[in-house]
Amino acid sequence: MDSSDTHIKQPGSQEDAFQISGVSVRPGETREIYLKVSESFLSTPIQIPVTVIRGMKAGPTAFVVAAVHGDEINGVDIVRRLIFDMDHHQLAGTLIAVPVVNIPGFLSQSRYLPYHRDLNRFFPGKRVGNNAEMIADRFFREIVLKCDFGIDLHTAASGRVNLPHVRGDMRNSKVRALARAFGAKILIHHQGVAGSLRREATEAGVPTILFEAGETGKFSNRVSIEGLRGVLNVMSKMKMWPKHELKRPPFQVIVKSSDWIRARKGGILDLNVRPGDLIYEGDAIGSILNPFGRTVTRIQSKLTGIAIGVTSAPITVPGTAVVHVAKLKKALALVERSVRQTRSRKNLRKKLKRKG
Ligand SMILES: [Zn+2]
């Protein structure tokens, strides 16, 4: 049965018959639902696994989704941990947890749907259109439009590693509040490209943020812990989850502009920058070597800011993106102070260890 045409969004309501794909979920219940979005070459259904958890108490409805890009799987682990942590007595409202949105991409460990289509460029989709548009439409109507807000979990693209950060349209006060609550150090203001889940959901009245952390094809325990904590922070802020000890970041800045430092030469990359490092204009951040091990050129930063993304590939051609820098101007002093404090705390701990 297709309930999507009859369901009317009732934000914050605790209506008894909350439905996804024709399956009802009542307060205090958890349902594991397969949402059919397409069909494979084998005539079998393409189904998205959806866990709907309804609290005993009334509250908002939220989606937390991962793997819209099929190879960005760290969010799969975050969603798994989130489902494990939920409890009907503590949860207020309805949590829709989707560990994998892009099923064909996940099965082939690719960012894309078949025909090299990026699902995250096709929202809100079309009822009748190409394969990507129809999957996007089904997901958007069955999940997104039933929610009051959402969180979309991504990782860096293939061959890159990111500093965990949150992206969203910070001009939108609801998006900004979600982003701030998440608790990441860096919040990047960008409304998102047309057709992306977070942009289209926000424009449809469902404020949505994106968490970007880690690498493709991998689980990182550190990223999973930070991601789970962030999701629970947001749920707590939205009164879906009991207030817990919010671990605030040492600093939090909204970055409006970022740019890549690119290689000018081909060769082997020796890079001295890690995600989270502060970089100043003119800094030597690495070298490019020829196969004999001789330096072809040194890479100088033309930017001042914090490294939010770094290539994980050890080779370059002219134009290869090497370091993604969130530009800092007014906030630079704040970040410098915080980095200095963290360094002196670490040094103190080392000294105490040596003495002890
Ligand atoms: Zn992505």
Residues whose N, C-alpha, C, O or C-beta is under 5 A from the ligand:
A	BS01	ZN	H69 E72 H154 T155
